[in-house]
Amino acid sequence: MDQLIPSLDQLLTPLAVVFRKEVFDLFRSMVAAWIVCLGRHTICRVWETTGQARQRNHAAAYRLFSQAVWNFDEVARVLLVRLLAAFVPGSRVWVVVDDTLCHKRGAKVAFGGIILDAVLSSRRHKVFRFGTNWVLLGLVVQLPDRIDRFFCLPLLWRVYEKQKGKSKSPASHQTAIGCGHDPRACRVAAGPAIAAGRG
């Protein structure tokens, strides 16, 4: 993954200001490998797809997300500016906020709670499941050649912490969607995300 196709290189090059050079080189390789990786997109499998697994230890890929100094919010900010410059004017775009349930099991799950499962619920029957509630901010684009479809690129996401008992005053506690309007109100969770949505 030493060479990228020109369009992907143009997309990633502006992000270099957020990284140190050696970290950015690894980031570029991981992004390219993430796109062409077959099967499950685990960090280990993506690292093997980069072609560097024989020369370097897998720990380098894990350190990119656990120890390397870079801010995902800054990456998202630079990416958003580039996307708006590319799509506006000429396309219709929206900034959207949504929340989703991520099912979890176990005795100790950080920020876990009983949350409404919107997928399994209906107007008459409500289904609640245990997991974490993620609030996502994304950019929805209607492309000129596909006016019948809408595509959403997730840019920022936070895990939402439910109000527990009387530990927080109702006035200071944010709702899940309110958290999307003030991302600082929730704790930061960084990691790769790829998703597509329909309007």
N, C-alpha and C positions, 0 to 999 in steps of 0.2 A: 504493500500500500504506500510505496514511496511517491508514486505519481497519481494525481487526481485528475479526473476529467475537468476541462476548463470551467464548466458551469458550476461544479461543486467547489472548485478552487476559488472562484469569484465570490461564492457565498461565504466560505469559511475565512478567507484572508482578512476581512475587516475585523474579525474577532480576535486577531493576534494581539491587539492592545490590552486585552484582558488577562493574558497569560505571559509567563516567562517563556523564552524561546523553546527550551527543551520540553516544557510542559505542553506548549502549543503543538509541537511536532507530534507528540504522543496523542494529543486530543484529535488532530486531523486524521491520524491513522485509525483511531478507534471509531470515529464517525464514519469514515469510508467503509471500514470493515463491518460496522453495524448495518449499513445499507445492503451490502452484498452477502451477509452471513446467512447461511441456510440452517434451518432447524430452529431450536430454541435460542433466543438472543441472550444467553448468559454472558457475563463478563469473560469467563474462561473461553467459551466458544468464539466470542468476538475477537479475543486476543489471538487465538489460533488462526483466525481468518486474516489477521494483519500480516502474517508470514514472519513475524518476529519471535515466535515462541521458541525456536531453536537457538536463537542468539541471546535472548533475554528471558529472565524469570517471569512467571505469571504475576508475581507480586507487583511489578511495575504498573500493570493495568489496574489492579485494585487500589494502589496508592494514588492513582489519578483522581479517584473519587473520595478516598478517605483522608489523604494527607496533603496532596498538592494544593498550593495556595492559588485559588481562583474562586470567583464569585459567580454562581450561576445566574443570579439576578442581573449582573452586569452583562453577561453573555446574552440574556434574553432582551435586555434593553437595546444593545447594539443590533441584534437581529431584527427587532421590531422596527427600528429606524430604517434599516435596509429594506425590509419588506414594504413598509409604507412608501418609501421612495420608488420602489419598483411598481407597486400596484396603483398608487394614487398620483395623478388622475388616470382615469381609464377603466377602473374597476370599482365595484362596490365592496367595501370592507366594513366589518363590525368588530368591536372588542366585546367579548362575551364572558360572562362568569357563570360557572356551573359547579355543582358538587356531585360526587359519586361515592358509592360505598365500595370499599375494598375488603372482601371477606378475610377474616383472620381467625385463627384458633390458638389456644394456649392460655396458660394461667397468668402469664405476664406479657401483655401486649400494650406497648406504649400508646397512649391516646385512644385506646380501644373503648367501645361502648356499644349499647344497643341502638341501632340506627334503622330508620325506615328504608326498606329496599324498594326503590321506585320501580325497578324492573319487574319484580314479582308481584307488586301491589296493584290493586285496581281501586276505583272509586268506592266500591262497597267493601272490599276486603284488603286490609292493611297487613303487610308482612314486615316484621322487624327481625333483623339479624345482627349478630355480633361482628364488629370489624372496626375499621378506621374510616373516617369521613374526610375525603380530599376535596379541597376547593381549587378549581382550575380557572385560570385566566387565559383565554385564547384569542387568536385573530381569525375571524371567519372571512373567507374570500369567495366572491362569485366571479369565476373566470369568464372572460368574454366569449370563449368558444364552448363553454359548458354552462349556459345560463340556467339549465335545469338542475344543477347540482351546486351544493355549497361545501367548501372544504375548510376544516378548522385545524389550525396549527397551535398546539398548546405551548404557551410561553412561560408561564409561572404557575406553580402549584404549591399549596400549603396543606399540611395536615391540620384539621380543625379539632380543637380541644373542647369537648362538651363541658357545660357548666356542671360542677359536681356539688350537690348539696347547697350549703350556704357559704361555701368558701369564697365565692365571688358575689359582689353586689350585682343585681340584675341590670343596673344602669351602666356598669362598666363592661359587662359581658357582651361580646359580639355574636350575632347569628352567623350561620355558615355563609350565607350570601353576603351579609354585611362585611364578613372577613375579606371577600373578594374586592370590595371597594377600598379597604384599608389593609393591604397584605401584611403590614407590620404587626397586625393584631394577632397573627398566628405564627407558630414556629416554622422556621424554614426547613424544607426537605428538598435536597438536591439529588438529581439523578437523571438518567436519560429517559426521554419519553417520546413516543411516536404514536400519533392517533389521527384518525380522520373522522369527520362528522358530517351529518346532513342537516340542512336547515329545515 
